[in-house]
Amino acid sequence: MEIDAWVWWLIGATALGIALVVTAMPELGMLAVGAIAAALVAGAFGGDAVVQVVSFVVVSTALIAVVRPIANRHRSQRPQHATGIDALKGKQAVVLERVDASGGRIKLAGEVWSARALDHGSTYEAGQEVDVVDIEGATAIVM
């Protein structure tokens, strides 16, 4: 019993898909799509072996050439939404206990934080609003 060429291409695509899942190398997924394209050429259009291989190479190369740079660009960008302490920088807080260069307490994002004035000569009294300029450990630096 002879197995059609398109079946071999699908077996190859499946193997590449499994390797993609195991290794997390996105290029293997692009090669799997190329193998599916070759299976379509073999099964639907009856292309000979050369046309099948050319379609595999062209589709795989095109995907790698186009998708990979886009993915690298997205990977190197900083996240759009600040999270954690980065999200607290620039927020306003309310002074709960006097804040000066040696310390104090503020209410920031619904939580009580220790705080310190950015300028050594500045003092903020209870009830005043301050801006958070940085977070050092568990202390908010305010002005």
ABEGO torsion letter per residue (X at the ends): XBBBAAAAAAAAAAAAAAAAAAAGBAAAAAAAAAAAAAAAAAAAAGBBAAAAAAAAAAAAAAAAAAAAAAAAAAAABBBABBBEAAAABGBBBBBABBBBAAEEBBBBGGBBBBBBBABAABBBBBGBBBBBABBBEABBBBX
